[in-house]
Amino acid sequence: MQNMKFYISGSGIRQVTISNSGAGKGSRETVAPARRLTSRTLLPVVLVLGIGLPFLFVRIAFLVLESASTCSSSTDCTGWRIFSWNEDDDARLRDELTRALLEAKGKSTNNVQRMERSLESFDELVKEVTSHKQDIKAFAFKTKAMLSTMEQKVHSARQRESIYWHLASHGVPKSLHCLCLKLAEEYAVNAAARSPLPPPQYVSLLSELSLQHLVLLTDNVLAASVAISSTIKSSTDPDKLVFHIVTDKKTYTPMHAWFAVNPVESAVVEVKGLHQYDWSQEVNTGVKDMIDINQIIWRRYFNNLKEEDLEKTSERSLDALSPSNLSVLNYLRIYIPELFPDLNKVVFLDDDVVVQHDLSPLWGLDLNGKVVGAVVNSCGEDCCPGRKYNDYLNYSHPIISTNFASESDRCAWLYGVNIFDLEAWRRSNITRIYQQWLRTGTKSGSALWEPGVLPPALIAFKDHVHPIDPLWHLSGLGHRFPCAHKDVIESAAVIHFSGPAKPWLEIGSPEIQGMWYKHINYSNHLIRKCRIMR
């Protein structure tokens, strides 16, 4: 009879004893040492399985997807190929994918989108391809359909964002509206706000020809303040500066109150409303014609915008709807000789400018008999994009193409910072030519040029423009993505926020806006009360 004994310790089975119970002394015991499964034995096995199994799983899954189009089931073709992958298989798969992508590229987007269901995400794409066992060609077509749909959505979102950005530029910030209301109240209750501008002792300087006369036509109180403040700070001799502000009737009281309560140092400031001018019948008729014509053009663009798809609206159409295109002050610049009959020369500034350098050299420029000194081109030998005559005038109309055929590629000059020789202007017939072309434009259905004050001025001032150094006037800082470099901006004598993004709006570039906001007096109680801040 055999007996078996186990000797067990904490570390496992140490030995097994097998004996014959009835064998007596001659009986023999056999002791077999036990086999141990230790961590040293298991660790390499676990590592090998951990590395190999994921690769094996991915390989099987890929082969199942790849062979779905040629095999009746997922197990028919994979068993013998799992470990047979080589460079030939890589090349074959690459060629097959390339052919599928090229075929998908050759199909029109509309056809592909009609053929394939539009997928919204990469997860949906993977689920669609794997669940229906589709081949690489189907994968390529579905991918193109999904990407095309996404591209259309991105383009649509960008277009709508651009439209909303332009619409935002048409509004008046609450803070500026508040400032005008507070100043109008100040004018009503504070005698100092109604004091004469300029004071009586300085009235004679308004027609003094030895002084430098600067003209602003504006209905924006804060913008006028910044333009004048920056000009005085940059001037080497501010005592010689005389500012003439012309505004409309509704803005006259707040504009007068601001400069009466906050008088500028050294320089002389005159504020005059349109209702205070004794207009001749000819000027009245001309101004009325300008307003009527531009209202017709504006209304045409507005009606076209209502009828067409917003996503196909051009940026120029949106710019045409700017409220400035209906402002009478914008169009009065053609009547500057009539506004200032006692002056023989003026520097004209738009209200959305910041002056960084002394303007005395600009005042002293010799125009060589020309009427206006203006920046014609600031982009080297070629015209700046969008600044040729054919960008403003409609050369598809026979009247324009016949009269200005040789001018289509000429660079347009810029309004905003100009020196006008009023004596040369009065000797010419510029204003009369301007009015004649306005009437011609009305008869032709207002289709001769784009909306704005510059297009008809390009015609009227033809051959009367003297080019000045581009650094006198850096324009375009009010566009969405200003392309001017920092060193160019700093070296320019005047920076001009031409474009929708005026510096007092929140849609502009904060870095460039800071160059405008630094000229605001934040210690003023009305500025603080209306929360005008950067």
C-alpha positions in Angstrom: 0.0 0.0 0.0 1.3 3.4 -1.0 1.1 6.5 1.1 1.5 10.0 -0.3 2.4 12.9 1.8 2.5 16.6 0.9 4.7 19.1 2.7 3.3 22.6 2.2 5.0 25.7 3.3 4.1 29.4 2.9 6.0 29.5 -0.4 4.2 26.6 -2.0 4.6 22.8 -2.2 8.1 22.0 -1.2 8.1 18.2 -1.6 5.9 15.1 -2.1 6.7 11.8 -0.3 5.4 8.5 -1.7 5.9 5.4 0.4 4.7 1.8 0.6 3.1 1.4 4.0 3.6 -2.4 4.2 7.1 -2.8 2.8 9.0 -2.8 6.0 12.6 -1.8 6.1 13.1 -2.4 2.5 10.5 0.1 1.5 11.7 3.1 -0.5 10.6 6.7 -0.4 10.6 8.9 -3.5 10.8 12.7 -3.0 10.0 15.0 -6.1 10.9 18.6 -5.9 7.9 20.9 -6.8 7.8 23.4 -9.8 7.4 27.0 -8.8 5.5 29.7 -10.9 7.2 32.9 -9.8 6.9 36.5 -10.9 10.2 36.2 -12.8 8.6 33.5 -15.0 5.3 35.3 -15.6 6.6 38.8 -16.3 8.2 38.1 -19.8 5.1 36.2 -20.8 2.8 39.1 -19.8 5.1 41.6 -21.7 5.1 39.6 -24.9 1.3 39.2 -24.8 0.8 42.9 -24.0 2.9 44.0 -27.0 1.7 41.4 -29.5 -2.0 41.1 -28.9 -2.9 44.8 -29.7 -0.9 44.6 -32.9 -2.6 41.3 -33.8 -6.0 42.8 -33.0 -5.4 45.9 -35.2 -4.0 43.8 -38.0 -7.0 41.6 -38.1 -9.4 44.5 -37.9 -7.7 46.3 -40.8 -7.6 43.2 -43.0 -11.3 42.5 -42.3 -12.1 46.1 -43.5 -9.8 45.9 -46.5 -11.0 42.5 -47.7 -14.7 43.2 -47.2 -15.2 44.0 -50.9 -13.5 40.8 -52.1 -14.4 38.2 -49.5 -17.8 36.7 -48.8 -17.1 36.8 -45.1 -14.6 38.4 -42.8 -12.9 35.1 -42.0 -12.4 33.9 -45.6 -9.4 35.9 -46.4 -7.7 36.9 -43.2 -6.5 33.7 -41.7 -3.7 33.1 -44.2 -2.7 36.8 -44.5 -2.3 37.8 -40.9 1.4 37.3 -40.8 2.1 37.8 -44.5 2.0 41.6 -44.7 4.9 43.0 -46.8 5.9 46.0 -48.8 3.9 44.8 -51.9 0.8 45.0 -49.8 1.7 48.5 -48.8 2.2 49.6 -52.4 -1.0 47.9 -53.5 -3.1 49.5 -50.8 -1.5 52.9 -51.5 -2.2 52.7 -55.2 -5.8 51.6 -54.6 -6.3 54.5 -52.2 -4.7 57.0 -54.7 -7.0 55.8 -57.5 -10.0 56.1 -55.3 -9.1 59.7 -54.2 -8.4 60.8 -57.7 -11.7 59.4 -58.9 -13.5 61.2 -56.0 -11.6 64.4 -56.9 -12.7 64.2 -60.5 -16.4 64.1 -59.5 -18.1 67.4 -59.0 -18.9 68.3 -55.4 -22.6 68.4 -56.1 -22.7 65.0 -57.6 -20.7 63.5 -54.8 -23.0 65.1 -52.2 -26.1 63.7 -54.0 -24.5 60.2 -54.2 -23.4 60.1 -50.6 -25.3 60.8 -47.4 -23.7 63.8 -45.6 -21.8 62.8 -42.5 -21.3 65.2 -39.6 -18.2 63.8 -37.9 -15.3 61.4 -38.2 -16.9 59.0 -35.9 -19.9 58.8 -38.2 -17.6 58.2 -41.1 -15.9 55.3 -39.3 -19.2 53.8 -38.3 -20.6 54.1 -41.8 -17.6 52.4 -43.5 -17.2 49.6 -41.0 -20.8 48.7 -40.5 -21.6 48.4 -44.2 -18.2 46.7 -45.1 -17.5 49.3 -47.8 -14.4 49.4 -49.9 -11.8 52.1 -50.2 -13.6 53.8 -53.1 -16.7 54.3 -51.0 -14.5 55.6 -48.2 -12.9 58.2 -50.5 -16.3 59.4 -51.8 -17.9 59.6 -48.4 -14.8 61.5 -47.1 -15.1 64.0 -49.9 -18.8 64.5 -49.3 -18.2 65.1 -45.6 -15.3 67.5 -46.2 -17.2 69.4 -48.9 -20.2 69.9 -46.6 -17.9 71.1 -43.8 -16.1 73.6 -46.2 -19.5 75.0 -47.2 -20.5 75.5 -43.6 -17.2 77.2 -42.8 -17.5 79.5 -45.8 -21.1 80.3 -44.9 -20.2 81.1 -41.3 -17.3 83.4 -42.4 -19.6 85.2 -44.9 -22.2 85.8 -42.3 -19.6 86.9 -39.7 -18.3 89.4 -42.3 -21.9 90.7 -42.8 -22.5 91.1 -39.1 -19.1 92.8 -38.7 -20.0 95.4 -41.4 -23.5 95.9 -39.8 -21.8 96.5 -36.5 -19.8 99.4 -38.0 -23.1 101.2 -38.9 -24.1 101.8 -35.3 -23.3 104.6 -32.9 -21.8 103.4 -29.6 -24.0 104.1 -26.5 -21.1 106.0 -25.0 -20.8 108.5 -27.8 -24.6 109.0 -27.9 -24.4 109.6 -24.1 -21.6 112.2 -24.6 -23.7 114.2 -27.2 -26.7 114.2 -24.9 -24.7 115.4 -21.9 -23.1 118.1 -23.9 -26.4 119.3 -25.3 -27.7 119.5 -21.7 -24.5 121.4 -20.7 -25.1 123.8 -23.6 -28.6 124.5 -22.3 -27.8 125.0 -18.6 -24.2 126.3 -18.6 -23.4 129.8 -19.9 -19.8 128.9 -20.4 -20.8 126.1 -22.8 -22.5 128.8 -25.0 -19.5 131.2 -25.0 -18.4 132.3 -28.5 -16.0 130.2 -30.5 -13.5 131.5 -31.0 -13.5 134.3 -28.4 -14.0 137.7 -29.9 -10.3 138.7 -29.6 -9.4 135.8 -31.9 -12.1 136.2 -34.6 -9.7 138.1 -36.9 -7.4 135.1 -37.0 -10.0 133.0 -38.8 -9.1 134.7 -42.1 -5.4 135.5 -41.4 -3.5 134.0 -44.4 -0.2 133.8 -42.6 -1.6 131.1 -40.3 -2.2 127.4 -41.0 -5.9 126.7 -41.5 -7.2 123.1 -41.0 -10.7 122.0 -41.9 -12.8 119.2 -40.5 -16.4 118.4 -41.7 -17.7 116.2 -39.0 -20.7 115.3 -36.7 -18.5 113.3 -34.3 -17.5 115.3 -31.2 -15.0 112.8 -29.8 -13.4 112.2 -33.2 -12.9 115.9 -33.8 -11.4 116.3 -30.3 -8.8 113.5 -31.0 -7.9 114.9 -34.5 -7.4 118.4 -33.1 -5.6 117.2 -29.9 -3.2 115.0 -31.8 -2.4 117.8 -34.3 -1.6 120.3 -31.6 0.6 117.8 -29.7 2.5 117.0 -32.9 3.0 120.6 -34.0 6.2 122.4 -33.5 4.4 125.8 -33.5 0.8 125.3 -32.4 0.2 129.0 -32.1 -0.1 129.1 -35.9 -2.9 126.6 -36.1 -6.5 127.6 -36.8 -9.1 124.8 -36.8 -12.4 125.2 -38.7 -15.0 122.7 -37.7 -18.2 122.5 -39.8 -21.0 120.3 -38.5 -24.7 119.7 -39.0 -27.5 121.4 -37.0 -28.2 118.5 -34.7 -24.5 118.2 -33.6 -23.8 121.9 -33.4 -24.8 122.4 -29.7 -22.7 119.4 -28.3 -19.8 120.2 -30.6 -19.8 123.9 -29.5 -20.2 122.9 -25.8 -17.3 120.5 -25.9 -14.8 123.0 -27.3 -16.2 125.9 -25.2 -15.9 124.0 -21.9 -12.6 122.2 -22.9 -10.7 124.9 -24.8 -7.5 123.8 -26.6 -4.2 125.4 -25.7 -2.5 127.7 -28.2 -4.5 127.0 -31.3 -7.8 128.7 -32.4 -10.9 126.6 -32.9 -14.0 127.7 -34.8 -17.3 125.6 -34.7 -19.9 126.5 -37.2 -23.2 124.7 -38.1 -24.5 124.4 -41.7 -27.6 126.3 -40.6 -25.4 129.3 -39.9 -24.2 129.6 -43.6 -25.9 131.9 -46.0 -25.9 129.6 -49.0 -26.4 130.8 -52.5 -29.2 129.2 -54.6 -26.6 127.5 -56.7 -25.0 125.8 -53.8 -28.3 124.8 -52.3 -29.4 123.2 -55.6 -26.0 121.4 -55.9 -26.1 120.0 -52.4 -29.7 118.8 -52.9 -28.8 117.1 -56.1 -25.8 115.3 -54.4 -28.1 114.0 -51.6 -30.8 112.9 -54.0 -28.4 111.0 -56.3 -26.6 109.2 -53.5 -29.9 108.3 -51.9 -30.9 106.7 -55.2 -27.6 104.7 -55.4 -27.9 103.7 -51.7 -31.5 102.5 -52.2 -30.5 100.4 -55.3 -27.8 98.6 -53.3 -30.2 98.1 -50.4 -32.9 96.6 -52.6 -30.3 94.3 -54.3 -29.1 93.2 -50.9 -32.6 92.3 -49.8 -33.2 90.2 -53.0 -29.8 88.3 -53.1 -28.5 85.6 -51.0 -26.6 87.0 -48.0 -23.8 84.5 -48.4 -23.1 85.9 -51.9 -23.1 89.5 -50.9 -19.8 91.3 -51.7 -17.9 93.4 -49.3 -18.2 96.4 -51.7 -22.0 96.1 -51.5 -21.9 96.2 -47.7 -19.5 99.2 -47.8 -22.0 101.0 -50.1 -24.6 100.8 -47.4 -22.5 102.8 -44.9 -24.4 105.7 -43.4 -21.5 108.0 -44.3 -22.6 107.6 -48.0 -25.8 109.5 -47.0 -24.1 112.2 -44.9 -24.3 115.7 -46.4 -21.1 116.6 -44.6 -19.2 114.1 -46.7 -20.3 115.7 -49.9 -19.8 119.3 -48.8 -16.0 119.0 -49.3 -16.6 119.8 -53.0 -17.8 123.2 -51.8 -14.8 124.1 -49.6 -14.1 127.2 -51.6 -17.6 128.4 -50.9 -17.4 127.5 -47.2 -14.2 129.5 -46.7 -14.3 132.4 -49.2 -11.6 134.4 -47.3 -9.0 131.7 -47.4 -6.6 130.8 -50.2 -5.3 127.5 -48.8 -6.4 124.8 -46.3 -5.4 121.4 -45.1 -8.4 119.1 -45.1 -8.6 116.3 -42.4 -11.1 113.5 -42.1 -12.4 113.1 -38.5 -11.1 109.5 -38.2 -7.4 110.4 -38.3 -4.6 110.7 -35.8 -1.8 113.2 -36.5 1.6 111.9 -35.4 4.0 114.5 -36.9 4.1 118.2 -37.6 2.0 119.3 -40.5 3.9 122.5 -41.2 5.9 120.9 -44.1 2.6 119.8 -45.7 1.3 123.3 -45.4 4.4 124.6 -47.2 4.3 122.2 -50.1 4.4 123.7 -53.6 1.6 122.1 -55.6 3.0 123.4 -58.9 -0.3 125.0 -60.0 -2.4 121.9 -59.1 -5.5 122.2 -57.0 -5.1 119.3 -54.5 -2.1 117.6 -53.0 -2.9 114.0 -52.2 -1.3 110.6 -51.8 -1.8 108.8 -55.1 -0.1 105.5 -54.4 1.6 104.0 -51.4 2.3 100.5 -52.7 5.4 101.1 -54.8 5.3 101.1 -58.6 1.9 99.4 -58.9 -1.4 100.8 -57.6 -2.6 99.5 -54.2 -5.2 96.7 -54.6 -8.7 98.2 -55.1 -7.3 101.7 -55.8 -7.5 102.1 -59.5 -10.0 104.1 -61.4 -11.8 100.9 -62.6 -12.4 100.0 -59.0 -14.5 103.1 -58.5 -15.9 103.8 -62.0 -18.2 101.5 -64.0 -16.2 100.8 -67.1 -18.9 98.5 -68.4 -21.1 101.6 -69.0 -20.4 103.2 -72.4 -20.3 106.8 -70.9 -17.4 105.9 -68.7 -15.6 103.6 -71.1 -15.8 106.3 -73.8 -14.7 109.3 -71.8 -12.1 107.7 -69.6 -10.8 104.7 -71.6 -7.1 105.6 -70.9 -7.7 106.2 -67.2 -8.9 102.7 -66.1 -5.5 101.6 -64.8 -4.6 105.0 -63.2 -4.1 105.0 -59.5 -6.9 106.8 -57.6 -5.8 109.5 -55.1 -7.0 109.5 -51.5 -9.3 111.8 -49.5 -8.7 112.3 -45.8 -5.4 114.2 -45.6 -5.2 116.8 -48.4 -3.8 120.3 -49.1 -6.1 122.4 -51.2 -5.0 125.5 -53.1 -8.4 127.4 -53.0 -7.3 130.1 -55.4 -6.4 127.5 -58.1 -9.6 125.7 -57.4 -11.7 128.9 -57.9 -9.8 129.5 -61.2 -10.8 126.1 -62.4 -14.2 124.7 -63.1 -13.9 121.7 -60.9 -17.1 122.2 -58.9 -19.1 122.8 -62.1 -17.7 119.6 -63.7 -18.6 117.7 -60.5 -22.2 119.0 -60.7 -22.5 118.2 -64.4 -21.4 114.6 -63.9 -23.8 114.2 -61.0 -26.6 115.1 -63.4 -25.2 112.8 -66.0 -25.1 110.0 -63.4 -28.8 110.6 -62.5 -29.9 110.4 -66.1 -28.0 107.1 -66.6 -29.7 105.4 -63.7 -26.9 106.1 -61.1 -24.9 103.3 -62.6 -21.7 105.2 -63.5 -19.8 104.7 -60.3 -19.7 103.1 -56.8 -21.4 104.9 -53.9 -19.3 107.5 -52.1 -17.7 110.9 -52.5 -14.5 109.9 -54.2 -15.7 108.4 -57.6 -17.2 111.6 -59.0 -14.3 113.6 -57.5 -11.8 111.4 -59.5 -13.6 112.8 -62.6 -13.8 116.4 -61.5 -10.2 116.6 -60.2 -8.7 114.9 -63.2 -5.3 116.5 -64.1 -5.6 118.7 -61.0 -3.8 116.4 -58.5 -0.3 116.8 -57.2 1.1 113.6 -55.7 2.6 113.9 -52.2 4.8 111.6 -50.2 2.8 108.4 -49.1 4.1 108.9 -45.5 1.9 112.0 -45.2 -1.2 109.8 -45.2 -1.4 106.1 -44.2 -5.0 105.0 -44.9 -6.8 101.7 -44.6 -6.4 101.2 -40.8 -10.2 100.8 -40.4 -10.3 97.7 -42.5 -10.6 94.3 -41.0 -7.0 93.2 -41.4 -4.7 96.2 -41.8 -1.6 95.2 -43.7 0.6 98.1 -42.6 3.7 97.2 -40.6 4.3 98.7 -37.2 7.3 100.8 -38.3 5.3 102.2 -41.2 2.5 103.1 -38.9 4.8 104.9 -36.5 6.6 106.8 -39.3 3.5 108.1 -41.0 2.6 111.7 -40.4 -1.1 110.9 -40.3 -2.8 107.6 -39.8 -6.3 107.3 -41.2 -8.9 104.8 -40.0 -10.6 104.6 -43.3 -12.9 101.6 -43.5 -15.7 100.2 -41.4 -13.7 99.7 -38.2 -13.6 103.2 -36.8 -11.4 103.5 -33.7 -14.4 104.4 -31.4 -16.1 101.0 -32.3 -15.3 97.7 -30.7 -14.7 95.8 -33.9 -11.3 97.3 -34.7 -7.8 96.1 -33.9 -7.0 96.8 -30.2 -3.3 97.5 -31.0 -4.1 100.2 -33.6 -7.0 101.6 -31.6 -4.6 102.4 -28.8 -3.0 105.0 -31.0 -6.3 106.8 -31.1 -7.4 106.4 -27.5 -4.3 107.8 -26.0 -5.4 111.3 -27.1 -8.6 111.1 -25.0 -8.7 113.0 -21.8 -10.0 110.4 -19.3 -10.0 112.9 -16.4 -12.9 114.7 -18.0 -16.0 114.1 -16.0 -18.3 113.6 -19.0 -15.9 111.1 -20.5 -16.0 109.2 -17.2 -19.7 109.6 -16.8 -20.4 108.1 -20.3 -17.9 105.4 -19.7 -15.8 106.1 -22.7 -12.9 103.8 -22.2 -10.5 101.6 -24.2 
